[in-house]
Amino acid sequence: MFEIDNKFKNANLPRTIRFTDDLFEKLNKISSENGISFNLLVLQCCEYALKNMKSDNN
């Protein structure tokens, strides 16, 4: 299960990423409701996806 964590507070490597309007609005709403930055939420979503991604060996 996805849980909000503050361990990415000090992320400092800037990158540009493009979102669809719908996805941006959903993520922005979740970050606001949980009192965290949009950036922190995106980092956590990426880490969660990588940890739960099926590998070619499975």
Secondary structure as the mmCIF struct_conf table of DSSP 4:
data_model
#
loop_
_struct_conf.conf_type_id
_struct_conf.id
_struct_conf.beg_label_comp_id
_struct_conf.beg_label_asym_id
_struct_conf.beg_label_seq_id
_struct_conf.end_label_comp_id
_struct_conf.end_label_asym_id
_struct_conf.end_label_seq_id
TURN_TY1_P TURN_TY1_P1 LYS A 7 ASN A 10
HELX_RH_AL_P HELX_RH_AL_P1 ASP A 21 GLU A 33
TURN_TY1_P TURN_TY1_P2 ASN A 34 GLY A 35
HELX_RH_AL_P HELX_RH_AL_P2 PHE A 38 LYS A 51
TURN_TY1_P TURN_TY1_P3 ASN A 52 ASN A 52
HELX_LH_PP_P HELX_LH_PP_P1 MET A 53 SER A 55
TURN_TY1_P TURN_TY1_P4 ASP A 56 ASN A 57
#
